[in-house]
Amino acid sequence: MQLHTIGLVDLNIDGTPKRDRWGNKISTYDTRDILTFLRAWTGFVSNSWRGNHENGKDSIKNDVLDPMFLSSIENCDWFPTLDLYDGWIGDRYPLCYDLPSRAFLRSGRYHYEKSSCEGDETVKRFVLNSDHFQLYDKLCDSDILTGTCSWPNNTILDDDLECCSVECRVDTIRVVQVAPGVFYEHICWPCVQLAFLEDGKKIFGGSSNNYNMCAHPKMPVATESCCGLNTNNPTKVHVGCEYLGELVSYNSNTQRCSS
């Protein structure tokens, strides 16, 4: 941090060191800042070793090349983290529940990145085709003469698109399949969530109530779950989805269960 970004001494706009009232140079950070930032990294661990890159030392079995991942949601620090200037990390970013509905069809900073993967054909995916899907046409970017899709690596929506068919039934998408082996990942604008909510709704993880938390009713953070659909077992929870890993908001879940 100190070598590549902020250095050891806080500077004025002209590059001269900032000083306190006693004339001492002001450090960019102290032990309190280190301890605070450490909270943001709790629960992250290195990936397991994999092939196709040099390890350096045979005794090291951890992957030092790929990004770390969150080992368990229980090990994550859920509370806000201070920045170096007595503010909060995430200040000036929009609240996630204030983002427009179906942001994957909105113009602006939302974009799509191409990826190729054979994958498992038995997995239920979010699939688009050329039948009335405006998003498909944008991702296709067909040649004027031949009509063949070029599938660009990155696509930014210039205009808001109208939803069609399955697009109108989901709150958000992560990956869409547009052709065999051709996928696009939706990259959404960064946003923040509040640690404490008004009118929060209870959500739980897994098949038990051992993992409970509150969520904003406008946020798509849980799987579709409906009770009372099975007349033989009214207490049984029905779990549905439009694609594997789909998340819905409280209102969307209520509408699906009542339809």
Secondary structure, DSSP 8 states (H G I E B T S, - for coil): -IIIII-SB-B-TTS-B-B-TTS-B-BS--HHHHHHHHHHTTTEE-EE--SSS--S-TT--EESSS--EES-GGGS--S--B-TTSSBTTTTS-BGGGS-TTGGG--SS-EEEEEE----TTS---B--SSS-HHHHHHH-B-TTT--B---SEEE-SS-----GGGGG-S--SEEEEETTEEEEEE----B--SS-SS-EEEE-TTSSSSEEEE-TTS--B-EEEES--SS-TT-EEEE-SSTT--B-HHHHHHHHH-
